[in-house]
Amino acid sequence: MSGSIELVQTTKVYDQISVVDAINVKVDKGSYCCLLGPSGCGKSTTLRMIAGHEAVTEGDILLNDRNVTRLTPRQRGTAMMFQDYALFPHMSCLDNVAYGLKVTGVSKVDRYEQADAMLGLVNMAEHANKFPDQLSGGQQQRIALARALICKPDVVLLDEPLSALDPFLRIQMRKELKQLQQKLGLTFIHVTHSQEEAFALADQAIVMSRGKIEQVGSPRAIFESPNTPFVANFIGGHNVLKASGSLEFLSWSAGSDSDDPLLEANTSFSVRADHITTQPRSDKDVAVKAEVIGTEFQAQFYLVECVLEDSQSVTCYLPEESFDVHLISSGKSLYLYWSQERINTFRC
Ligand SMILES: Nc1ncnc2c1ncn2[C@@H]1O[C@H](COP(=O)(O)OP(=O)(O)OP(=O)(O)O)[C@@H](O)[C@H]1O
């Protein structure tokens, strides 16, 4: 396995604004890393700086512990796959894939042999003589991937690789990307604004906001314990609440034998929507009065939107068996419960 990446105080300034602001992160070799965040947070700029397509304003980029900050893209050992695939329309699939070897001076026989093998790897051997406009979106993506892989990079950089595909194909291609990455043992860095995509693929996810890193970790660790209100809101499925008003100190816990508050006043915390119930599971559960303002059927569960007495909104995902339409519908009052252990206080 090859291809560890380290960003050290890496910064990009455009028009006096730091769109990537002194970020520090390590990506292990052979891992699938997703750079995740909303539009404009600096994901693509970060990827382009790693690729060498964008100059770094300050800080460094290390690849396999070698400082590559001032090297050209070709000198780095990275390969980039662009959002629109950027295939040459006048070239066959075989020529598109072989092109990267042509510019490095590999003989015609050798480059066609390697391009053939690469087309086989992405299951496109039978389409070798077709042109890009004769291919489906998923097939074009496979050719773009083969073209990125032909120069045997240590790190493959993918900028929103699935965004041009329809939802069905997106799920199919994301499986193929992961399988290929595992088979080749390469490091993949994949930019996406989709939490679902990042969570499905990543060994390591890097969540960015406004040019800074908010959290780095496995999808599971991030989902179980978001570091900041931004992360909790962005990844979804969490309620971000404040210990104030009807939640003040969370001291009204039914079974609590102490008057000590669970949280200081005005502390922000999150609780997962699927960790909230309408029946207590223990006498240590937190209980809070709420009014239902809407419900939605979501196939695997019901989404129930509530408002607390102090106007904070709470969303819960209730399994079908605990959803009673007579008790849980707009305008009804009820108690919501969650375990004290499910309260996530933010670290930043
Ligand atoms: N060449 C440029 N000149 C000036 N500003 C730029 C340039 N490229 C990007 N920006 C700005 O830098 C910020 C980060 O852009 P970037 O493309 O990295 O975001 P992103 O997270 O990848 O967003 P998206 O998901 O929409 O592609 C944005 O505010 C963008 O307008």
The ligand as an SDF file (V2000), in Angstrom:
LIG
                    3D

 31 33  0  0  0  0  0  0  0  0999 V2000
  -10.2960   30.6560   -8.6440 N   0  0  0  0  0  0  0  0  0  0  0  0
  -10.9410   31.2010   -7.6180 C   0  0  0  0  0  0  0  0  0  0  0  0
  -10.9040   32.5370   -7.3940 N   0  0  0  0  0  0  0  0  0  0  0  0
  -11.5360   33.1150   -6.3480 C   0  0  0  0  0  0  0  0  0  0  0  0
  -12.2880   32.4020   -5.4350 N   0  0  0  0  0  0  0  0  0  0  0  0
  -12.3710   31.0780   -5.6130 C   0  0  0  0  0  0  0  0  0  0  0  0
  -11.7140   30.4040   -6.7040 C   0  0  0  0  0  0  0  0  0  0  0  0
  -11.9820   29.0780   -6.6000 N   0  0  0  0  0  0  0  0  0  0  0  0
  -12.7660   28.9160   -5.5060 C   0  0  0  0  0  0  0  0  0  0  0  0
  -13.0110   30.1190   -4.9270 N   0  0  0  0  0  0  0  0  0  0  0  0
  -13.7990   30.3440   -3.7040 C   0  0  0  0  0  0  0  0  0  0  0  0
  -13.2630   29.5370   -2.6890 O   0  0  0  0  0  0  0  0  0  0  0  0
  -14.2830   29.0100   -1.8720 C   0  0  0  0  0  0  0  0  0  0  0  0
  -14.1290   27.4980   -1.7860 C   0  0  0  0  0  0  0  0  0  0  0  0
  -14.3950   26.9570   -3.0690 O   0  0  0  0  0  0  0  0  0  0  0  0
  -14.3540   25.3840   -3.3260 P   0  0  0  0  0  0  0  0  0  0  0  0
  -14.6250   25.1570   -4.7730 O   0  0  0  0  0  0  0  0  0  0  0  0
  -13.1060   24.8230   -2.7720 O   0  0  0  0  0  0  0  0  0  0  0  0
  -15.5760   24.8980   -2.4350 O   0  0  0  0  0  0  0  0  0  0  0  0
  -16.2780   23.4830   -2.3680 P   0  0  0  0  0  0  0  0  0  0  0  0
  -16.4350   23.1530   -0.9470 O   0  0  0  0  0  0  0  0  0  0  0  0
  -15.5460   22.5090   -3.2140 O   0  0  0  0  0  0  0  0  0  0  0  0
  -17.6850   23.8230   -3.0020 O   0  0  0  0  0  0  0  0  0  0  0  0
  -18.5770   23.0150   -4.0880 P   0  0  0  0  0  0  0  0  0  0  0  0
  -19.0920   21.7990   -3.3900 O   0  0  0  0  0  0  0  0  0  0  0  0
  -19.6530   23.9970   -4.4270 O   0  0  0  0  0  0  0  0  0  0  0  0
  -17.6670   22.7040   -5.2500 O   0  0  0  0  0  0  0  0  0  0  0  0
  -15.6010   29.4570   -2.4690 C   0  0  0  0  0  0  0  0  0  0  0  0
  -16.0490   30.5780   -1.7380 O   0  0  0  0  0  0  0  0  0  0  0  0
  -15.2410   29.8650   -3.8730 C   0  0  0  0  0  0  0  0  0  0  0  0
  -16.0660   30.8920   -4.3380 O   0  0  0  0  0  0  0  0  0  0  0  0
  1  2  1  0
  2  3  1  0
  2  7  2  0
  3  4  2  0
  4  5  1  0
  5  6  2  0
  6  7  1  0
  6 10  1  0
  7  8  1  0
  8  9  2  0
  9 10  1  0
 10 11  1  0
 11 12  1  0
 11 30  1  0
 12 13  1  0
 13 14  1  0
 13 28  1  0
 14 15  1  0
 15 16  1  0
 16 17  2  0
 16 18  1  0
 16 19  1  0
 19 20  1  0
 20 21  2  0
 20 22  1  0
 20 23  1  0
 23 24  1  0
 24 25  2  0
 24 26  1  0
 24 27  1  0
 28 29  1  0
 28 30  1  0
 30 31  1  0
M  END
$$$$
